[in-house]
Amino acid sequence: MASAGEALLTNEGLTPTDTKNFSVRSYLQQLTPVLAEALSAMEKEDPEDPVKWLAQYLDDYRTLHPQLQVELES
Protein backbone atom coordinates (compact mmCIF):
# COMPACT_ATOMS: atom_id res chain seq x y z
CA MET A 1 0.00 0.00 0.00
CA ALA A 2 1.33 3.44 -0.95
CA SER A 3 1.99 6.10 1.68
CA ALA A 4 0.05 9.36 1.63
CA GLY A 5 3.09 11.11 0.14
CA GLU A 6 3.46 8.51 -2.59
CA ALA A 7 -0.26 8.75 -3.34
CA LEU A 8 0.06 12.54 -3.65
CA LEU A 9 2.96 12.19 -6.07
CA THR A 10 1.17 9.52 -8.10
CA ASN A 11 -1.94 11.69 -8.38
CA GLU A 12 0.25 14.46 -9.79
CA GLY A 13 1.73 12.04 -12.35
CA LEU A 14 5.11 12.01 -10.61
CA THR A 15 7.27 9.15 -9.46
CA PRO A 16 9.65 9.14 -6.48
CA THR A 17 12.53 9.12 -8.99
CA ASP A 18 11.20 12.33 -10.58
CA THR A 19 10.96 13.97 -7.21
CA LYS A 20 14.31 13.13 -5.68
CA ASN A 21 14.47 16.50 -3.89
CA PHE A 22 10.72 17.01 -3.57
CA SER A 23 9.54 17.34 0.01
CA VAL A 24 5.91 16.64 0.79
CA ARG A 25 6.36 18.48 4.07
CA SER A 26 7.60 21.57 2.22
CA TYR A 27 4.68 21.34 -0.19
CA LEU A 28 2.18 21.11 2.67
CA GLN A 29 3.83 24.02 4.49
CA GLN A 30 3.17 26.16 1.41
CA LEU A 31 -0.32 24.78 0.89
CA THR A 32 -1.69 25.07 4.44
CA PRO A 33 -1.85 28.91 4.61
CA VAL A 34 -3.41 29.03 1.15
CA LEU A 35 -6.06 26.49 2.15
CA ALA A 36 -6.80 28.38 5.36
CA GLU A 37 -7.28 31.59 3.37
CA ALA A 38 -9.46 29.79 0.83
CA LEU A 39 -11.65 28.15 3.46
CA SER A 40 -12.11 31.46 5.25
CA ALA A 41 -13.16 33.16 2.01
CA MET A 42 -15.45 30.24 1.16
CA GLU A 43 -17.17 30.51 4.54
CA LYS A 44 -17.97 34.17 3.81
CA GLU A 45 -19.26 33.46 0.29
CA ASP A 46 -21.17 30.27 1.15
CA PRO A 47 -21.13 28.93 -2.44
CA GLU A 48 -23.70 26.42 -3.70
CA ASP A 49 -20.92 24.07 -4.86
CA PRO A 50 -18.06 24.39 -2.37
CA VAL A 51 -15.81 21.84 -4.10
CA LYS A 52 -16.05 23.65 -7.44
CA TRP A 53 -15.57 27.01 -5.71
CA LEU A 54 -12.47 25.79 -3.87
CA ALA A 55 -10.99 24.32 -7.06
CA GLN A 56 -11.52 27.64 -8.85
CA TYR A 57 -10.03 29.59 -5.93
CA LEU A 58 -6.91 27.44 -5.89
CA ASP A 59 -6.53 27.64 -9.67
CA ASP A 60 -6.84 31.44 -9.54
CA TYR A 61 -4.38 31.60 -6.65
CA ARG A 62 -1.85 29.50 -8.57
CA THR A 63 -2.16 31.84 -11.55
CA LEU A 64 -1.64 34.94 -9.39
CA HIS A 65 1.23 33.45 -7.34
CA PRO A 66 3.38 31.39 -9.74
CA GLN A 67 6.42 31.72 -7.44
CA LEU A 68 4.73 29.36 -4.96
CA GLN A 69 4.58 26.46 -7.38
CA VAL A 70 6.74 23.50 -6.48
CA GLU A 71 9.87 23.30 -8.57
CA LEU A 72 11.22 19.86 -9.38
CA GLU A 73 14.84 19.19 -10.26
CA SER A 74 15.40 17.22 -13.44
N, C-alpha and C positions, 0 to 999 in steps of 0.2 A: 504494500500500500504506500502511495506517495505521501510525503509530508506536505503540510500546508504551503510551505515555500516552493516545493517542487510543483505542486498543483498550480500555484500562481504563475510560475514560469511557463508551464505547459500551456495554460490558458492564453498566454501572451505569444505563443508560438516559439518560445525560446527553450533551449536545452541547457543543462548545467554547464556544458562545455562552452556554449555561447556566452555565458554569463560568469566567467571565471572570477571577475572582480565585482560582480553585482551583489549587493547586500540587500536582502529583503528588509532587514531592520532599518537601513538607511531609507529605503523606499517608503516604508510605513511612517517613518519620522517626518518625511515630507508630506505624505498623504493625510495624516491625522489632522493637522490644523485646517487643511482645505476641506476635509469632510465636516469638521465641526462648524466651519463657516457656512458650508452648504446646508447643513441640517438646520442651523439657526435661521437662515434665510427661508428655507422651505417651511419651517414652522410658521413664519410670519405670513407667507403667501398662501399656505394651505391649498396646494394644487389638487385637482381632481385625480391626476395620475402621478403620484409621488415618485415612482420609479423612473418614468419618462422625464419628469422635471429634473430629478437628480442627475440623470445621464446627460441631459442638455446643459445643466449647470457645469458639470465637470468638463464637458467638451468645450464649452465657452471659456472656462478658466484655463484650460490647457492652451487654447489659442492665444489668450491674453498674456500668459506667463510661460513662454516656451523655455525659459532658462531653468524651469523646475523639472523638465522632463529628464528621465533617467538616461544617462549616457552609458552605452556599453562599449567596452574595448573590443576591437577586432582580434 
